[in-house]
């Protein structure tokens, strides 16, 4: 039985139920093991009089055969109720298609089932394959989608029984008031635990149950193996798996982009694009694209050939970074827990910020340039806010210089409303730059 954690997507599902009123189906997308099936089943139990679940990962032949002919929906629903032994009530019941990517013909039927209007429909799908299994079907326009991410830091705090910390941090950030060194150290210690455990529900549940990071690491390795198996199903050359595996080493190099040729050698650019799109669709990664003209509407000027890639969950990232070592040799656990993370391991913090921003609904962009002396500068993340930009620079320590931020803000002064340095010290202002501790990054 999966642990039932409080998840923010539940409130978004409530909005869909109220506003849609049966006029659209809801597709919950996201990576494997992120908690899609659990939250959908909980929602169905709480918000409907009855519900039916068809899990296409293990559906019977009889269940699948229902979709061979949906010309008579009275007959379709009668057979469904007989097979499941569950009563359905008009506008009070929901039918769930779990792992719908496994049986595309059922997804195509959504169009007609929604038009019928008797019941609500919710689908779940892992993006690693849901976009591949659509060649011979009509994608229903009556489908709304929500993306489910690994647990963000606030959801993690909820799981740990703490409902007070994040609202208080939001208040301090709004008022730009420092927390004090002692409080900041405690907040950082809590956040480092989140970075180690991560936000995959199985890993969080195992930590709460055992308080044993070795057992948590074993759970995360199992999830990563599932991802790699899924990549192999779609790409028998295992190039996608190699790209995914190399994310930590590519970030470690601190280069201005993911160097695909160092991972795969020479490869056709069209093939690269296809692989990257497949990996991005899986939601197992967050990708930041280079903005060639940092301004509002960065999607229009992003360079799809220049990007940085992050693992969707920092807990998984930590395990992937030391994939070839046993847990007892995994020094990053000790270093993070003891606040001894060296500067050259700062890519862990960068991955954590990428995860925090992505799960808050931000598309990720970055920017690099050379000054007149060919000195390189980089802004790690650019956020679009209204008609202005918020540039973010990430530091893995208390190092509080922000040369890149200063130069960027001089270069594009008219485009910027706020600027942030994300680091490990207390909240404070340094002239125009707001310096925030990393555990506040998701609040921006």
N, C-alpha and C positions, 0 to 999 in steps of 0.2 A: 504493500500500500504506500503510494507516494505521500510524502509529508505535504500538508496543505498550508502553503505560505501565502501571506497577503501579497497580492501583486497589483501594480497600478493599472495594468491593462484591463482589469475587471471593471473599473469605472468607465473606461472607454467603451467596453462592451455594453454597459448599461445605457450609454448615450445612443449607441447604434440601435438597441432594442426599442428605445422610446421614439427616436426620430425616424427610423426605417418603417416601423409598424408593419412588418411583413413584406415590404416592397423591395427588399434586397436581402441576399444571403451575406453572411459574414465569413470571410476567409482569414484565419489566424495563421500567419506565416512565421517562419523563424527556423533557426538551426535545430538539429536533433538534440534531444534531452534538455531543452530549455524550459519545459513545463507546459507546452501547449495543450496536450490532452488533459492534464490535470486541471487546468484553469477552466477549460470548456466544460468538463464534467461537473465541476463545482458550480459553475454558472447555471448549468441546466438544472441541477438539483435545487438551487436556491430561487431561481427566477421563473420557473415554469411549473405547471401542474403535473406534467409528465414529460418524459423524453425518451427517445430511441437513439441508440448508438450503433452505427455500422463501422466497425474498424476494418478498413480495407487491407491492413497488414495481415489480418487473419480471418477475413470474412469467408463464410461458407459459400459453396457453389450456389446454393439456393438464394442467398442474399445477393450475390452478384447477378444472378439471372433475372432478378427483379427489373434490372435496367435495360434488358433486351428489348422491351416494348413498354413504353410509357404513354401510349396513345390513349389509354383509358386510365385516368388517374384514380378514379374510384376503385377500380380493380387493383391498381398498384398499391394504394394505401391499405386496402383490405388484406392483401397478401402479406404486406409488411407487418401489420398488427398481428396476424396469425403466426408468422414466423417468430416474432419477438415476444408474443404474449403480453403486449402492453397496450393499454387504451390511449388513444390520442384525442385531444380536445381542440376544437377549432379556435385558433388564435390564443391558445393556452399551452400549446405543446411545441417542442423543438425537436428536430431531427438532426443528428450530428453525423457528418461524414468524416471520420477520423482517418488520417493519413490518406487523403483523397487522391494524392498523386499516384498512388498504387493502382488506381482504377479510373482512368480519365473519362470513361463514358459516363460515370456517375457525376463527375463535375460538369459535363456537358448538360446533363439532365436538369441541373439547377435552374436554368432559364425557364423551363416549363413548370417546375415545381414551385418556383417563386411566383410566377404568373397566376398559378392556381390560388394562392393566397391563404390557404387553410392553416398552414403551420409556418413556423420560423425554421431557418436552416443555417447551421454553422458548420464550416469545414475547417479542418486543420491540414497543414501540409508543410513538409520540410523542403525548403527552396532548393536543396541540393539536386532534387529531381523534378520538382513540380513544374519548372519551366521547360523541361525536356520532354515531358510526356503530354504534349499538346499538339503534336503534328497533325493528327487526324480528327480533331474535335473542334467545335466552336466554343471559344472562351465566352462564358456568360457575362454579358454587360451588367446583369443584375447582381453583380458580386462586388461587395466592398471588402477592403483588406486592411488588416492591422498587422504590424510587425511586432513580434514578441522578442525581447532582448533578454540576455542574462540579467539576473537581479542587479539593480543598481545599488549604490551604497545605502540609500535610504531604505530600500527593501531588505537589504542585508541587516541593517540595524533593527528593523521590525522583527526579522527572524530571530535576532538575538534578544528580543524582549525590550528593545529601547525605542520608544516612540517620541522621545523628547529632544534628542540631540539635533536632528536635522532642522526642525523648526527654529530652534535657538540659533543654529549656525546661519540660517537664512536671515534672521533678525540682525545678527552681528554684521553680516555682509552688507545688508541694506544700509545700516548705520555707519559702516566703515569703522567699526570699533574693534581694537585688538582684544584677543582673548586672554593674554597673559602667557608667559612662557610655560608655566606648569600645566595649564589647561591645554595649550597647544601640543605639548609633549604627549599628554594622554590621548588627545584626538589623533595624533599621528600614529601612536601605538595601535589604536583601534583600527585605523585605516590600513596599516600594514598587514594586519590580520586578514582584512578583506582582500587585499592584493594577493595573499597567499592562498586563501580558500577559494576565492572567486565567487561568481554569482550563479553557477549552475546549481539548480535545486538539489540534485543528488549529492554534490560535494558539500553544500551548506548543511544538509540534513545529516551527513556523515560526521561533520565536525561537531554539530550540536549533540549528536548521540555519543560520540567517543572522545571529543577534544584531542584527537590523535591526528596530527598532520600527515603522518605516514599513511594512514588509512584513507585520508582525504586525497593524497597524491595518487593512490591506487585507483580511486574512483575517476579522477581526472584523466589518468592514462587510458582507462577504459573508454571514456568519451572520445578522446583523441583517436583511438584506434577505430572507433565507429566512423568518425569523420573520414579517416584515410580509406576505410573500406568503401564508403560511399563515393569518394573521389575515384577510386579504382573502377567502380561499376560504370562510371561515365567516361573515364579516360584510361583505357587499357595501357597507354604508354607510361602512366604514372608521372607525367609531367606536372599535372595539377597537384599531386601529392608532394612532389619535390618543391614546388613553389610555396606551398603551405608550410612545409617543414623548415624552409629557409628563412621564414619571417624574422625570428630572433637574431639570426646571424647577420641578416641584411640591415636591421636596425642598429645592431652593435657597431657596424662599420661607420655609422654616423655620416653616410653619404647623402647627397641631395635627392636621391630617389632609389627605388628598388632596382637593383642591377640584374635584370632578368637573364642576361647572357652569362653572368658568372654562375648562375644556377643551372641553366639548361644548355649553355653553349649557343652556337648560332642557330637561329630558328626564324621561320617566316613570320613577319609582323602580323599577318592576319591570324595565324595560328595562336600567337601570343595573345592577341585581343580576345579571341574566342575563349581561351583558357582563363584569362583574367575575369571576363564577364561571367563565366560559369562559377568561378570561386566567389566572386562578389555576390552573385545571386544566392549562393548557399547561406549567406549571412554568418558564416563561420569566421568572416574577416570584416574589418572596417578599413576602407581605403580612403586615403586623403589624396586628392588630385592637385597637381600644381596649377595655380591660377596665374595665367600669363598677364592678366590685367586686373589686379585686385580691386574690385569695386562691387557694388551691389549687382546681383545677377552673375555671380562667379561661375555658375554652371555654363554660361554662354562662352566664356573664355578659358575654360579649364583645358588642360593638356592631358588627354587620355593616355599618352605615352610616357608621362612622367608622374609617378605616384609613389606613395609610401603605403605599406600594408601593415595592418595591426591585427592581432588575434581578437576575436569578438569578446573574449573574456580574459582578464588579466591573470586569473588563477590558472586557466589553461595555458596561457602564455608562459608563466613561470615554469610549469611542468615541461612544456615544449622546448624551452630554452636549454634544459638539461635532460633532454630525452634519452641520451645515451648513457646517463649515469643513474645509479640506484639512488633511492631517496636519501640514504645515509651519507652519500657523497655530494648531495645537492646543497652546496654552500650558500646558495641564494636564500634558502629558508632561514638559515641561521643569521645571515647578514641582515635580511629584512626585519626579522623579529627583534634583533638587537640594535637596529638602527646603525648598522655598519656597512650599508650599501655603498660601494665605491662609485666614484664618478663615472667610470667606464661601464657600469651596470645601470646607468640612468635610463636606458631605453625601457626598462620596466615601468618607470613613472610615465614616460611618454605614451606607452600603450594604455596605461590606466586612464590618462587624460582623454585619449582618443575614445576609449570605451564610454567614459562619463559623458562626453559631448554627444556621441552618436546615440546613446540610449535616451538622451534628452531631446532627440529629434533634430539634431544638427547634421547637415551634410558637411563633410570634412574637406577643407582646402588648406594648402600651405603656399608659401611664396619664398623664392630664393632669388638673389641678385648679386652682382659684383659692383663695387664702387669704382671710382676712377683709377684706383691703384690695384684693381683686380682682387681686392679683399672680399671674400665671400660673406654674405649675410643670409640669415634664414629666419622666417617667422613660422613657428611650428604649426599654428592653427589660425585660421581667419574665420570669424563668425560674422554673418550678415545680420544686422539689427536695424530694422526700419530702412532708412536711406543711408545708413553709415556702416562702418566696419568696426569690429573689435578684434585687434590683433592680440594673440597670446604667445608668449615665450615660456617654455617649460624648462625648469632647472631641477636637477635631481638632488639638490642639497639646499643649504641656506645661502648659497652664492647669490648675491643680490644685484649684480651688475646686469644691465640690460641694453647693451650696445645695439643689438639688432633692432630691438623695439624703438630705441631712440632714432636710429637712422631711418627706419621705415616710416615713423611718424613725421619726420622732417620731409621725407620724399613724397608722402601722400597726406599731408596735414589736413587738407580739405575733406578727406574721405573718412575721417576717424572721429568717433564720439567718445570711446573709452579704450584704454589699453591695460593689459594685465600681464604680470609676471606670476607664473604658477611655480611655487617652490615649497620648501619644507619648514620655513619659519612662520612666525605669527603674521596675521593680517596687519598691513600698514600701508601708508601712502608714501611714495617717493616722487615728489613733484606731481607730474601728471599721471604717473604709473601707479596703479593699484596692485599691490603685491599680496597674493592670497595663498594660503596653504593648500596643498593638493587636494585635501578632502573637501574643499569648497568648489572644485572645478565643475562638478555637475550642477551647481546652483547658478551658473552664469546664464 
